[in-house]
Amino acid sequence: MAERSTAAVDVADNSGETSLTAQADQSTADGVAKNRERDTDSDEVQESPRTDGSGKASPPELHSGHKLARRYRLEECVTRLDGFSSWRAVDEKLRRAVGVHILPADHARARSVLAAARSSALLGDPRFVQVLDAVEDNDLVYVVHEWLPDATELTTLLTTGPLEPYDAYQMVSQVSAAMAAAHREGLAHLRLNPNAVLRTSTGQWRIRGLAVNAALRGISSDTPQRTDTEAVGALLYAALTQRWPYESDAYGLSGLPKDIGLIPPDQVRAGVHRGLSELAMRALANDGATASRHESPCTTPEELVKAIGEMPRIRPPEPAFTTPEYQHTTYQQGTYGRPVSHPGVTQPVPAPPPPLQTRTGKALKWAVSALLIAALGLGSWQLADALMEQGGKADDPSRTQTTDGDDKNPKKPAAGKPIPISSARDFDPFGSDRSEKPTDIGKVHDNSAATYWQTDYYLSADFGRLKSGVGVILDLGKVQQVGKVTATFVGATSVELRSAGADTITEPASFDAYTKVAEGTGTTVELKPGKSLKTRYLLVWLTNLPMQADDGKWRGRLADIKVTS
């Protein structure tokens, strides 16, 4: 199948803040929908558009330092193409980085760009890089949009290799859901490619240039849903294979070999997830390839979302734990820790041993120390603790058993032993009703990662800047020695572990009564206190939320919590 778009340089509209509050979203939409008069500034661009001799309008000569509307200071030109330019700029009013597209007001595409930008802004979907302003001012038309300094283009991500199956699944799920929402509002992208898809530092995928990128280049389509669906299929194909699914090279990716047609991703590269491979082919809708798999093609983003929902869910990879390798050692009277000699292996000549200790106390000390190190090497923490307790009483340094059945001293709990959670409740001390979905709270400790408790939705990852976080309070039933808390989320989430004091006998109702003891980010987060922790009450405190693929809203979803000693 012929490629629907060329590999021309994309608008480098890598963009501003990660998200907007609900209030900011509304003011942006209202502001963009109006034609506002702008006062000029001595630094503002006043040059008239020029022509290149063919009658085609070309942009005025802009350079760093110019201001638009007394507000947007141009910093760096990132694209100059087809009569328009794109810039990284600074919004001096709000003190943040933004991106700006600039065209001469008499450019043939100026009207369509303004219309596309205003329509995109009114959508207000946080899965898209937001249009912040669209203005015709004197001889210029310019579109201001977010600049995401923490985001990485899919093009850049693929330079190191294909995405892992879970990452590819998240990408196609989020992008498909976003495009389905856009098409429901009558908006199409038409320039959806690896340069237009960004992954933020929190693991969420954002789309830039909705409607605007196509308007800047004068691109249209009689079948916009089909065009965008095929583009999503090409993105997934590239993510799985690190190849562009057409004969021509594009976006830093090699195309497929000529004269072989479009072959499934799992025939291009070994180890590709079979379900994702079939999904890519259904979106690309190559009749011969899809027919061989007995799958009907997906021709709209909605159909693609439905197909993804029918797939078995791909779970994130389990964290890898490396078992430490212990070096076998020999022990001699008066020294320890010397490696065993092996034939053919050259080892450093050891230093002469220190003079032999003659006093019984010194000999006992060295013998106990040697046994302690042996216990550590074998992983026998209980033996080490027993030796430390009996070190001053033992007469025989070879003694290895320090307790018997008549010993009435209680044993310490084994490290890593599960601690049951007596009860849990949601905790929202900074919210209006001070609760978040309390009916589902039991799902966080039902020993199932398939169920979850979720927060309310917000318009940005930082709770719409309305509060610092929400959380779950765990009651362990009594004061316990806590070694680790493992929290499993749906989507990469930032979280803190906080605890009440060991002498706290009733559940604290104030956030300040809980002290932070650990923090982390991810889908499965291990929270280990930096020092010994004894407490009855723990607070798992969510501080940054992921965007969920199914509804495109910023939510926290806590699937499972495990506490161990």
N, C-alpha and C positions, 0 to 999 in steps of 0.2 A: 504493500500500500504506500502511496506517495505521502511524504510528510506534509502536514498541513501548515507548518510554519518554518521559517528559515532560522539559521543560527546567528542572525544579526545580533549585534551587541544590545543587551537589554538595558533599560533604564536602571541606573544604579541607585535605586531608591531605598537603600538600607536605612532603617528608619528609627524614630525617636523613642519615647518612653514606652515601657512594656504595656501599660494599660492606662485607662482613664476611669475616673469615678463616674458614678451615675450622673452627678451634677455636671461634670465636665462634658460627658457625652451629649447631654441635652443642650448645653449652651453651644457646643460645636455645631450640632445639627441646625439649631436656630440661626446661628451666625452665618453658616455657609449658605443657608436658604435665602438670605437677603442680599441685595446689592447695597453695599454700604459705601458712602463717600469716604475717600481717603485724602488726608492732608499730605502735601508733599513735604519732603525734608531736604535740606541742603545736600545730604549724602545720598538721596534716593536717585535711582537711575532716571535720567531725563532724555537719553539718546533715542532717536527715532530708528525704526527698523530700516535695514538696508536691503538691497537686492544683490543677487550674485551675477547679474547680467542676463539671466534667463527669465526675469520677471518673478522668480520665486522669492518669497520673503525669507530673510535670514535674521536671526536674533541679534539684538544690539550687543555691542562689545561690553560684557559685564566682567567684573573682576572682584576679587576678595575685598571686603570692606564696604561694598555698596549696601544700602538698606532699602527694603521695600516696606512701604506704609509705616515708616518710622519705627519698625519693630523687628523685621527679619533681616539680620546681618548675614550676607553671603560670606562663606568661609572657603569652600573648595568646590570647584567644578568637577563633577564625577562623570558626566556624559554630555557630549555635544553632538547631536544627530538629527537629521531630517528637519532642520529649521527650529529645533527647540534645544534647550540645555537644562540639565538637572544639577542641583547643588546640594551640598551639605551646608546648613545654615544654623544660626542661633536665634531663637525667639527671645529677645532681650526682655520682653515683658514678663514671661514666665520662667526665664533663665533655664532653658532646656534646648537640646539639639533637635532640629527638625530637618526634613528634606523639602526641597522646593523645585518644581518643574516650572520653567518660564518659556513663554512663547510671545512673539509679537502679536499685538491685538488684531492685526489684519491677516494673520496666518490662516490658511485655508481650514485648519483643524481647530482653531481657537474656540469656536462655539461648541463644537462637539466635546472638546476636552472639558470645558466648564460644565456642560450638562452631565457628563459622566462623573466628574468629581463630586458634584452636588448630590447626585443620586447615590453614589457610594457612601457619602457621609451620612445620608439619611438612613441607611441600612443599620448603622450603629452596632454591627456584629463584632465582638472582640476577637474573633478568629481571623479577622482581616486587619492589616495595617490601616489605621484610621486616617481619613482625610480630615484635616483640621481647618482648612480655609480654602476657598476658591474665589478669586477676585479678578475683575477687570479694572485696571487702574492706569489711566492715561494711555500710553502706547503699549502696555504690557498686559498679558494674562498670566496669572501664576496660580499654582496649586500647591498648598502646604500640607505635608503629611508627617506622620510619626517617623521617628528615626530610632531604630532598635540597636543600640550599641552592643548588647549582649547576645544578639542573634547571629546564627551562622547559616549561610545559604546551603541548600542541598548540593549545589555544584561543588562547594568547598568540602562538604562532608564526604562526597564520593571520590575525592582525590586520593583518599587513603584506603579505599576498598568498598565493597558493597555494604549495605546496612545489615545488621543482625535481623533475624526474622521478627522479633518483637518490635524493634524500632521501625521496620518497614510496615508492619501491621498498624502501629500507632499513626504513622504518617498518612497512609492511605485512608484510614478510618476518619481522622480529623479533617483532612483535606476534602474528602468526599462529602462529609456531613456539612462542612462549611459551604461548599459549592451548591449543594442541594438547597440550603437555606437561601443563598443568593438568587438562585433561579426561581424560587417561589416568589421572590419580590421583583422578578423581571430583569435581573441583572446577570450579565455574563462576564467572564474574564477574557477569553479568546487569546490570551498570551500566557497561559499557565505552563511554566517550564521550570527547570531546576533553579534558575535565577530568581524566580518569583516565590519560592517556597523557603521559609526560614524556620530553623529550630532555635528556640530560646534556651537560655541557661537552665530553665526549670523543666525542659523536656517537652514543652508545648510547641505545636506547629502553627505558624502564622502565614497568611497569604498576602502579598503586596500587589498593588496595581490593579485591583478589581475595576474593570471597565475603563480605567484611566489609561493603562498601558496600551490597550488596543486603540483607544481614541487618539493617543499621541502619534500612533503609526498609521492611522487611517484604516484599521483592519475591521472587517465586519464578517458576518456569517449568516447564511440562510438557515443553518441548523446549529444554533449556539449551544444547545444542551449536548448534542452529539460531539461537537468540537471540544467542549470542556471535559466530557467523559473520556474521550480518547486521550486527552492530555493527561488526565489522572492515571490512566493505564500506562502511558509512556513514563510517567514519574515512577510508578511502582516497578515497571520493567527495569528502569535504570537503577533503582535502589537495590534490586535483587541481583543484578548481573554486572553492574558498573559498565554497561554498554547502552548506547542509544538505539532504540528499536527500529531504526531505519538505516538505509545504506550510507547516508552521509554522516560524517562526524559532526557533533554539535555539543556545546556546553562543556567542553573539555573531555567528552566521552567519545570513544571510537564507535562507529556505526557497525551494523552487522555486515558480514561478508556479502558481496554482491551475488545475485542470481540464486540465493537460497530461500528468499522470502522471509516472512516473519515466523520464526520458530519459537516455541515456548521457552521461558527463562530457564526451566530445569533441564533443557537440552543445551543451553549455552554454558551453564556453569553447574558443576556438581554440588550437591548439598542444598539446593534451593528448596524452600518449603513448597510442597506440592500444591496446597490450597492457595497460597499467594500467587504461584505461577499461573494457575488456572484463572484466578481473578484478574490478573493483568491481561491475559488473552481475551477474556470476556469484555473488558473495557476497550481494548484495542479493536475488537470485533473483526478479526481476520476470519473470513468464512471457512477457509480450509482448515485452519488450525483449531478453531473452536468446534467445528463439526466433529473433528477427530476425538475430541474430549466429551462429546455429547452434552455440551453446555450451551445455553442460549446466550447471545451477546447482551451486554448492558449498554443501552443507548442514552440513558439519562443519569445524572448524579443520584437521583432518588433510587433508581434500579440498582446502582452500584452500592448505595448504603444498605439496601435490602439484602443484596448478595453477601456483603460483609457480615451482616447480622446473622445470616444462616450458617456462616462458617464456625467451626469450633474455635473458641477464643484462644488466642496465643498468649500464654503466660510469660511474664518476665523471667529471665534466667535466674536460677538460684545463685546466691553469692558463693563464690569459690573459697573454700578454706584449705590452707596448705598445712599439712602435718609437719611440725618441726622435726628435723633430723638431729638426733643426739649422737655425739661422738663417743665411741667406747673408750674408756680410760682405765688405766691401772693405778693402783694406790700403793704407796710405800710408806713405811713408818717415817714420819718426819716431813713428808711432802705429799701433795695430791695434785690431781688434774693433769698428769703427764700422759700424752697420747701413747697408745700401744704401738710398738714397732712392727712394721710389716716388711717382709722381704722385698727388696727391689724398690722401696720407697725411701727417698732421702728426707731426713728430718733434721731440724736444727739440733745441735749438740746442747743438751740441757745443762743448765748451770749446776755446779756442785751442790749437793744437798746441804742444808744448814746442819750445824752440830746437833747430834742426837740429844733430845731432851731426856733427862734422867728422872725428873720428878714425876711421881704418879699422876698428879693433877694435870700436868702439861700433856702427858701421853693420852690421858683420858679425853682432854680437849681435842687433840688432833684426831683421835679415833672417832669421836662423835661427829666432828666436822666432816670427815671422810664419808661416814655413813649418811649424813644429811645430803651431801652432793649426789651420792648414789641414788638416794630416794628421789631427788629432783629429776635425775636423768631417767629414772624408770616411771616417772609420773605418779609416784605414790605419795600424795600430799598428806594422807592420814598418818603414814609412817613417820614423815618428817615432823609433823606436829607432836606426835607421841615422843619422839626422841628429844625434841626441844624441852618438853615438859619433864622428862626423866633424866636429862643430861647431868644434873648435879647429884643424882641419887644412884646412878648405875655404877656398880663395881666392876662389871664385865663389859669391856668395850664391844664385844661381839654380840651382845644382847640385842635382839630385834623385836621382841614382843614386850610391850610395856604395860599391857592391861590384860585382865582375864575375866572370866565370867562373873567373878565376885566384885569387880570394880563397879562402884555405884556412881562414879562421875559420869554425867551425860556426855554423849559423843557429839561432836560438831556435825552440822548437816553437810552432806557431800556437796562440793562445788558443782553448780550447774543443775541442781535439783529443781524441778518445776515447783513454783509457788502458786497455789490456786487463788483465783480472784474471787473474793467473797461477793462483791457487787460492784457496779459501775454506774455512773450517771454523767450526763452531758453537763458542760460547764461553760457558760457564756457570761462572764461577769460584766462585760462592757456592752452587751446588747440591750435592746429595749425591753424584751420579755425575759431575758436571762436564761433562755433555754434554746437548744437546737435539736430538733428531731428526737425527743426523749423516748418515743415508743420503740425505736430500733436500737437502743443502746446495748441491749443484751447480745447483739450480733458481734460485738467486738471481742467477746470471750466465749464464743460457742464452738471453738476449735474447728471452724470452717472458714476458709478464705473465699468461699463462693458467696458468702453473705457479707453485708457491710452496713455500718452506720454512716450517714452522710450529713454534711452541714447544709445550711441554706445556700442558695447561689448568690454570687457577687459579680460585679462588673469588672473586676480585676483580680490578679493573684494575691494582692495585699488587702483583701477583704474590702475592696472599694474605698480604701483609706478611711473606713468607718471605725475600725477597731484593730487592736494589735494581734488578735487571734481568738480562737475558740479551742475547747479541749474536752477531754474525758478524765474524770476523777476515778481512780481505782482504789477500792477498799480491800486490803489483804486480810482482813479479819482480826489481825493482831500485828504487833511490831515484828518485822521480819528482816533478816539480812538479805538485801537485794544486790545481786551481782550484775544483772543485765535485764533490760526490757527490749523485746523485739516487736516492732510495730510494722504491719504489712498494710500498704495503701493501694488504692486503685489510682495510678498516676503518681509521678514523682512529687513528693510533698516534703516541705521543710517542717521539722518538728523539734520541740524541746522536751526533755524529761525534767520534771520538777517534783520535789518531794516536800512533805511536811516534816516537822521536827520529830525526833524519836520519842519525845515525851508528850506528843499530841494524842489525846485520847478521844477527841471528837472531831469529825470532819470539818476542816476549816472552810469557811464560806468566802474568804477574801483571797484574791489572787496574790497579794503580797505575802500571804502566809506560806506560799510554796517557793522554794529556792531552786534555781536551775542547777542541775547536776550533770547534764549531758545534752547534746544536740546533734542533728544530722539531717541529711536530705536524701531521698530516694523512694523507691517503691517498697523495699524491705530495708528497714533502718534498725541497726543494733545500737542501742543507747546504753553505754557502759559508764557508770559514775567514775569520776577520777579518783575517788577514795572510798573507803568503807562507808556503806550507807545502810542504816537501820531506820525503818519507817513502817508505818501502817498505811499511809495515804500517799499515792502517787498521782501526778497530773501529767497526762500526755497532751501537750499543748501545740496545736497546729499554728504555724506562723506564716506559711506561704502555700497557696492552693494551686493545684493543676487545673487546666481546662479539660473537662471530660468530653470524650469523643462523641458520646451519644446525644448530648444536648447542647454542646458548645458553650457551656457555662462554667464559670470558675467555682468548683466545689471541692471540698475535702471528703474523701471516702476512706474510712478506716475499716479494713476487713478483719484484722485479727491482732490481738495483743497477747504476748506470752511473757511471763515474769519468771526468772530463775534466780536461784541463790548464788 
